[in-house]
């Protein structure tokens, strides 16, 4: 074995060993004790000023923020006025993610406990229409049975916001927001092997030292970015990744800078991309069966729907940009071509995408909206099943102008591998008229999700990450090129960084991204280790304004 091969073996061994920490329970064993000790909540006196600066709107603090939601639910358990409503909230969430065979029994218990006027737990804040709908319809085990009830429930719970803000649970939330706001740099991460490279730098597997959580570190070389005029693309991708939070999109958890690089710490996807699995895993039988293609397509829809709900057009959906994690779930990656629609504007222009995937209206240089992403979804689904594109055979040498002509004019032909259901959904997604195309309507993809092709998908369980994937990548396989094959960058010469560049880098390096950071604290057990309360509801020392720790380790009460 040559030195290059030995380097790859050693790097792979360390990386595979670290990957053992991917689930929260084993992440603790991979922590750096000194760095973990630095994750410490301040005394409330040291962060009380943040009580007026944190966003305390109900939707953000109590719904979207993972730690905020947990602390708000703990508050509800302690408050006699809202305890019952808090329990209904948890029961509805439990119903949404349970298996179909359990739904009728769970729905019956919810109806008996909260929807019967004779019950001591009857939720009188629910409108009669919502109560009647659930009582009459619960045996049909619909996934959206409690949709209207949950809307009314959250409207009711919003009234508890002021009580929460006057409680010790809110003070604990402020402590965590202070910890979240602390600066972060390369000291907090340990890099493993290089996984690949892009136009501006390399991507490394890395680990958060304090928690043991694995990430991918996308390093953008400062001088290379400046020379190739990559600033705008870098800031757009960073802004979009920081804005979206979905288990079906690669998340951005941290953004910081080193002397030479801008670093984006993102979800690590160890399982390779869909294109690799379609063509390279079983070369004699390329593509996927319909069950597997259906699962991936459903998860892609959830990711695309989230982007569109945040007014973002992806523009580059294709198998290479759909990545598998350790468990076999998929996420969308590479937001470099994405565009965010400004307020009040519903369409955009601009030629962007990959030949063979671009929608007709984009090729014709017309204005377009989210519908272009559903055309690319249809192309991607077709390729998963047929193991070739609908407008270009794999390996075919054909000019892009001919591919565009086919997209604009030619009907799609289907092999016997397609069932009626898969053919129908592909036709609906690849309709040449965007107005008739399946996709995003009324701020959701309900019509698309209800297509017969998805009849076996439990969307509640899928969206919670509880549906078992049809394929699980090997835990001991590194789905990346050998280190020597990744290729090295040449040295950038003649580029001088000035004050304007420094200003851009400082703006880019915004530190922790709140929601992914909070998810990391919860997943790795750090939240539970820090969220300690006094006995019998007593105020813990770090929230007691009169508590002072003495140098000898004792305490005094002022």
ChimeraX attribute file (.defattr): number of C-alpha atoms within 10 A of each C-alpha:
attribute: neighborCount
match mode: 1-to-1
recipient: residues
	/A:1	7
	/A:2	6
	/A:3	9
	/A:4	12
	/A:5	13
	/A:6	12
	/A:7	16
	/A:8	17
	/A:9	15
	/A:10	11
	/A:11	17
	/A:12	21
	/A:13	17
	/A:14	12
	/A:15	21
	/A:16	16
	/A:17	13
	/A:18	19
	/A:19	25
	/A:20	18
	/A:21	21
	/A:22	19
	/A:23	15
	/A:24	19
	/A:25	11
	/A:26	16
	/A:27	24
	/A:28	20
	/A:29	13
	/A:30	20
	/A:31	19
	/A:32	17
	/A:33	13
	/A:34	10
	/A:35	15
	/A:36	17
	/A:37	9
	/A:38	10
	/A:39	17
	/A:40	13
	/A:41	19
	/A:42	17
	/A:43	18
	/A:44	20
	/A:45	14
	/A:46	12
	/A:47	17
	/A:48	17
	/A:49	12
	/A:50	15
	/A:51	18
	/A:52	9
	/A:53	9
	/A:54	13
	/A:55	11
	/A:56	16
	/A:57	11
	/A:58	20
	/A:59	13
	/A:60	13
	/A:61	20
	/A:62	22
	/A:63	16
	/A:64	13
	/A:65	18
	/A:66	21
	/A:67	24
	/A:68	25
	/A:69	18
	/A:70	16
	/A:71	22
	/A:72	27
	/A:73	22
	/A:74	15
	/A:75	23
	/A:76	22
	/A:77	16
	/A:78	13
	/A:79	15
	/A:80	10
	/A:81	11
	/A:82	17
	/A:83	17
	/A:84	18
	/A:85	22
	/A:86	21
	/A:87	16
	/A:88	19
	/A:89	17
	/A:90	12
	/A:91	15
	/A:92	18
	/A:93	15
	/A:94	15
	/A:95	24
	/A:96	23
	/A:97	20
	/A:98	18
	/A:99	15
	/A:100	15
	/A:101	9
	/A:102	11
	/A:103	21
	/A:104	17
	/A:105	15
	/A:106	18
	/A:107	24
	/A:108	15
	/A:109	13
	/A:110	19
	/A:111	18
	/A:112	16
	/A:113	18
	/A:114	21
	/A:115	22
	/A:116	16
	/A:117	13
	/A:118	10
	/A:119	12
	/A:120	10
	/A:121	17
	/A:122	17
	/A:123	18
	/A:124	12
	/A:125	12
	/A:126	18
	/A:127	13
	/A:128	10
	/A:129	10
	/A:130	17
	/A:131	20
	/A:132	11
	/A:133	14
	/A:134	22
	/A:135	17
	/A:136	10
	/A:137	12
	/A:138	20
	/A:139	14
	/A:140	12
	/A:141	17
	/A:142	16
	/A:143	18
	/A:144	13
	/A:145	21
	/A:146	21
	/A:147	14
	/A:148	16
	/A:149	22
	/A:150	18
	/A:151	11
	/A:152	16
	/A:153	20
	/A:154	18
	/A:155	13
	/A:156	14
	/A:157	17
	/A:158	15
	/A:159	12
	/A:160	18
	/A:161	18
	/A:162	12
	/A:163	14
	/A:164	21
	/A:165	17
	/A:166	10
	/A:167	13
	/A:168	19
	/A:169	23
	/A:170	22
	/A:171	22
	/A:172	25
	/A:173	22
	/A:174	25
	/A:175	24
	/A:176	23
	/A:177	20
	/A:178	20
	/A:179	17
	/A:180	20
	/A:181	13
	/A:182	10
	/A:183	11
	/A:184	17
	/A:185	15
	/A:186	12
	/A:187	10
	/A:188	14
	/A:189	21
	/A:190	17
	/A:191	18
	/A:192	20
	/A:193	20
	/A:194	23
	/A:195	20
	/A:196	18
	/A:197	17
	/A:198	10
	/A:199	12
	/A:200	20
	/A:201	20
	/A:202	19
	/A:203	21
	/A:204	21
	/A:205	25
	/A:206	25
	/A:207	28
	/A:208	23
	/A:209	22
	/A:210	23
	/A:211	26
	/A:212	28
	/A:213	28
	/A:214	30
	/A:215	27
	/A:216	24
	/A:217	28
	/A:218	25
	/A:219	22
	/A:220	24
	/A:221	20
	/A:222	25
	/A:223	21
	/A:224	22
	/A:225	19
	/A:226	15
	/A:227	15
	/A:228	10
	/A:229	11
	/A:230	16
	/A:231	18
	/A:232	11
	/A:233	15
	/A:234	18
	/A:235	16
	/A:236	17
	/A:237	18
	/A:238	19
	/A:239	15
	/A:240	20
	/A:241	22
	/A:242	19
	/A:243	15
	/A:244	19
	/A:245	19
	/A:246	17
	/A:247	19
	/A:248	24
	/A:249	25
	/A:250	23
	/A:251	26
	/A:252	28
	/A:253	23
	/A:254	23
	/A:255	23
	/A:256	22
	/A:257	22
	/A:258	15
	/A:259	7
	/A:260	12
	/A:261	19
	/A:262	23
	/A:263	24
	/A:264	26
	/A:265	28
	/A:266	22
	/A:267	22
	/A:268	23
	/A:269	24
	/A:270	25
	/A:271	24
	/A:272	21
	/A:273	22
	/A:274	22
	/A:275	21
	/A:276	17
	/A:277	20
	/A:278	21
	/A:279	17
	/A:280	13
	/A:281	12
	/A:282	11
	/A:283	10
	/A:284	8
	/A:285	11
	/A:286	20
	/A:287	25
	/A:288	20
	/A:289	13
	/A:290	19
	/A:291	15
	/A:292	15
	/A:293	19
	/A:294	22
	/A:295	20
	/A:296	22
	/A:297	19
	/A:298	21
	/A:299	22
	/A:300	22
	/A:301	21
	/A:302	22
	/A:303	24
	/A:304	27
	/A:305	26
	/A:306	21
	/A:307	23
	/A:308	21
	/A:309	16
	/A:310	16
	/A:311	19
	/A:312	22
	/A:313	25
	/A:314	24
	/A:315	27
	/A:316	24
	/A:317	28
	/A:318	24
	/A:319	21
	/A:320	17
	/A:321	18
	/A:322	24
	/A:323	24
	/A:324	23
	/A:325	17
	/A:326	18
	/A:327	19
	/A:328	20
	/A:329	27
	/A:330	29
	/A:331	25
	/A:332	28
	/A:333	23
	/A:334	16
	/A:335	24
	/A:336	17
	/A:337	16
	/A:338	20
	/A:339	19
	/A:340	17
	/A:341	17
	/A:342	11
	/A:343	7
	/A:344	6
	/A:345	10
	/A:346	12
	/A:347	13
	/A:348	16
	/A:349	13
	/A:350	12
	/A:351	13
	/A:352	15
	/A:353	21
	/A:354	13
	/A:355	16
	/A:356	19
	/A:357	27
	/A:358	23
	/A:359	27
	/A:360	23
	/A:361	18
	/A:362	19
	/A:363	18
	/A:364	11
	/A:365	11
	/A:366	13
	/A:367	12
	/A:368	18
	/A:369	21
	/A:370	25
	/A:371	25
	/A:372	26
	/A:373	27
	/A:374	27
	/A:375	28
	/A:376	25
	/A:377	25
	/A:378	25
	/A:379	26
	/A:380	27
	/A:381	28
	/A:382	25
	/A:383	23
	/A:384	27
	/A:385	24
	/A:386	21
	/A:387	19
	/A:388	19
	/A:389	18
	/A:390	26
	/A:391	20
	/A:392	18
	/A:393	12
	/A:394	11
	/A:395	7
	/A:396	7
	/A:397	8
	/A:398	10
	/A:399	9
	/A:400	13
	/A:401	11
	/A:402	13
	/A:403	18
	/A:404	20
	/A:405	13
	/A:406	17
	/A:407	23
	/A:408	16
	/A:409	10
	/A:410	13
	/A:411	14
	/A:412	16
	/A:413	8
	/A:414	15
	/A:415	9
	/A:416	7
	/A:417	13
	/A:418	16
	/A:419	12
	/A:420	12
	/A:421	15
	/A:422	23
	/A:423	20
	/A:424	15
	/A:425	21
	/A:426	26
	/A:427	19
	/A:428	21
	/A:429	25
	/A:430	29
	/A:431	20
	/A:432	19
	/A:433	13
	/A:434	21
	/A:435	9
	/A:436	12
	/A:437	20
	/A:438	23
	/A:439	25
	/A:440	21
	/A:441	13
	/A:442	8
	/A:443	12
	/A:444	15
	/A:445	18
	/A:446	13
	/A:447	12
	/A:448	21
	/A:449	18
	/A:450	12
	/A:451	15
	/A:452	14
	/A:453	21
	/A:454	19
	/A:455	12
	/A:456	10
	/A:457	17
	/A:458	19
	/A:459	22
	/A:460	19
	/A:461	19
	/A:462	18
	/A:463	18
	/A:464	13
	/A:465	16
	/A:466	15
	/A:467	18
	/A:468	13
	/A:469	15
	/A:470	14
	/A:471	11
	/A:472	14
	/A:473	18
	/A:474	13
	/A:475	14
	/A:476	13
	/A:477	12
	/A:478	17
	/A:479	15
	/A:480	16
	/A:481	13
	/A:482	20
	/A:483	20
	/A:484	12
	/A:485	11
	/A:486	14
	/A:487	12
	/A:488	11
	/A:489	12
	/A:490	7
	/A:491	8
	/A:492	11
	/A:493	9
	/A:494	8
	/A:495	11
	/A:496	9
	/A:497	11
	/A:498	8
	/A:499	8
	/A:500	8
	/A:501	15
	/A:502	12
	/A:503	10
	/A:504	12
	/A:505	19
	/A:506	12
	/A:507	13
	/A:508	20
	/A:509	20
	/A:510	15
	/A:511	20
	/A:512	23
	/A:513	19
	/A:514	18
	/A:515	22
	/A:516	21
	/A:517	18
	/A:518	21
	/A:519	16
	/A:520	20
	/A:521	24
	/A:522	17
	/A:523	18
	/A:524	23
	/A:525	17
	/A:526	19
	/A:527	16
	/A:528	11
	/A:529	11
	/A:530	14
	/A:531	14
	/A:532	12
	/A:533	16
	/A:534	10
	/A:535	8
	/A:536	6
	/A:537	9
	/A:538	10
	/A:539	13
	/A:540	15
	/A:541	18
	/A:542	21
	/A:543	20
	/A:544	15
	/A:545	14
	/A:546	11
	/A:547	16
	/A:548	16
	/A:549	12
	/A:550	9
	/A:551	7
	/A:552	6
	/A:553	7
	/A:554	8
	/A:555	12
	/A:556	9
	/A:557	10
	/A:558	7
